[in-house]
Amino acid sequence: MLALDIRNLNKKYPSFELKDVSFQLEKGYIMGFIGVNGAGKTTTIKSILNMTHIDSGEVHILGRNMNEHELELKQDIGFAFGGIDFYTRSKIKTLTETIKKFYRNWDDETYTYYLRRFKLDENKKIADLSTGMKVKYSLALALSHGAKLLILDEPTSGLDPASRDDLLDIFQELIVGGEVSILFSTHITSDLEKCADYITFIANGEIILSCEKEEFKESYLLLNGSASELDQVKDQMIAYKTNSFGFTGLIQASDFDPSCGIKSATPSLEDVLIYYTKKGEQIHG
Ligand SMILES: Nc1ncnc2c1ncn2[C@@H]1O[C@H](COP(=O)(O)OP(=O)(O)OP(=O)(O)O)[C@@H](O)[C@H]1O
């Protein structure tokens, strides 16, 4: 069963456009949503959650149409956009009392567990929390009402390395059993190396590739060659940089003929992001 099924989302801003965005997330898995600044991650996430008007397209969550079943579905979705920046003069305790009333399956025990795990003091005011603490508080809320689908926009970006590692452990704990699915956007590719099952990559409002993580990496090759070998592959490469030894660049695996003798290796996710960003340009290293 699909936890998330997004079909042909289109949305136009004056200077940006989501173009036919489609991807699917199988129930019980973690999907990392990657792309550079301004690629359209937040716009896609807001479109999924009906927080922005879309021009066309359909979103199905846990088998139901989001437009037709938004209120029920929001009970099953935990979402977080960075930290909380409203009711900043309230204490955590007071804000939680208000928010929990919206959720049928709110669980005080789970909430207390995450407050402890994130070392959050309920008596602190929102305004007095650090950026990372605000992120942790919004995650504690998202995790405490039995959500079956978590949609998190850059959940790890304000966190220190130990907290980030802990959060990735929590993600992995949550999907055990196959009932919970997670979509999270990030720039931190090491987070994805650690815990994503699937990768969806967006650039300029278009989905470039959405598939299982290893398949994603194997779709590309990192080439290392001498200056004289560059001419053989230059036109097929996504991007490359030259140095005193020759060149390094990214190519679609299907565009590469291994018999040409140029050294190739599977790239890291970071390599794919970096070179794709420079698509069409030549980087002088
Ligand atoms: N309300 C809006 N009105 C007009 N343009 C917008 C609006 N919201 C976003 N945009 C534009 O849409 C583009 C995509 O923005 P979006 O926030 O979706 O990117 P992102 O991939 O989440 O980037 P980042 O990694 O920086 O958060 C940007 O060029 C942005 O300026």
The ligand as a MOL file (V3000), in Angstrom:
LIG
                    3D

  0  0  0     0  0            999 V3000
M  V30 BEGIN CTAB
M  V30 COUNTS 31 33 0 0 0
M  V30 BEGIN ATOM
M  V30 1 N 4.6150 32.3790 -1.5450 0
M  V30 2 C 5.4680 32.4650 -2.5570 0
M  V30 3 N 5.3260 33.3720 -3.5240 0
M  V30 4 C 6.1960 33.4440 -4.5720 0
M  V30 5 N 7.2500 32.6100 -4.7360 0
M  V30 6 C 7.4460 31.6760 -3.7870 0
M  V30 7 C 6.5890 31.5450 -2.6560 0
M  V30 8 N 7.0290 30.5170 -1.8870 0
M  V30 9 C 8.1390 30.0460 -2.5040 0
M  V30 10 N 8.3840 30.7380 -3.6360 0
M  V30 11 C 9.4970 30.4960 -4.5830 0
M  V30 12 O 9.4820 29.1500 -4.9730 0
M  V30 13 C 10.8160 28.6560 -5.1400 0
M  V30 14 C 10.9700 27.3500 -4.3950 0
M  V30 15 O 10.9470 27.5800 -2.9980 0
M  V30 16 P 10.9210 26.4160 -1.9330 0
M  V30 17 O 10.8230 27.0650 -0.5850 0
M  V30 18 O 9.8680 25.4320 -2.3060 0
M  V30 19 O 12.3540 25.7460 -2.1470 0
M  V30 20 P 13.1340 24.7030 -1.2240 0
M  V30 21 O 13.6030 23.6130 -2.1370 0
M  V30 22 O 12.3110 24.3050 -0.0480 0
M  V30 23 O 14.3820 25.5890 -0.7810 0
M  V30 24 P 15.2310 25.6330 0.5970 0
M  V30 25 O 16.1270 24.4490 0.5700 0
M  V30 26 O 15.9870 26.9040 0.4460 0
M  V30 27 O 14.2590 25.6430 1.7430 0
M  V30 28 C 11.7440 29.7670 -4.6730 0
M  V30 29 O 12.2730 30.3950 -5.8050 0
M  V30 30 C 10.8420 30.6900 -3.9030 0
M  V30 31 O 11.2760 32.0310 -4.0460 0
M  V30 END ATOM
M  V30 BEGIN BOND
M  V30 1 1 1 2
M  V30 2 1 2 3
M  V30 3 2 2 7
M  V30 4 2 3 4
M  V30 5 1 4 5
M  V30 6 2 5 6
M  V30 7 1 6 7
M  V30 8 1 6 10
M  V30 9 1 7 8
M  V30 10 2 8 9
M  V30 11 1 9 10
M  V30 12 1 10 11
M  V30 13 1 11 12
M  V30 14 1 11 30
M  V30 15 1 12 13
M  V30 16 1 13 14
M  V30 17 1 13 28
M  V30 18 1 14 15
M  V30 19 1 15 16
M  V30 20 2 16 17
M  V30 21 1 16 18
M  V30 22 1 16 19
M  V30 23 1 19 20
M  V30 24 2 20 21
M  V30 25 1 20 22
M  V30 26 1 20 23
M  V30 27 1 23 24
M  V30 28 2 24 25
M  V30 29 1 24 26
M  V30 30 1 24 27
M  V30 31 1 28 29
M  V30 32 1 28 30
M  V30 33 1 30 31
M  V30 END BOND
M  V30 END CTAB
M  END
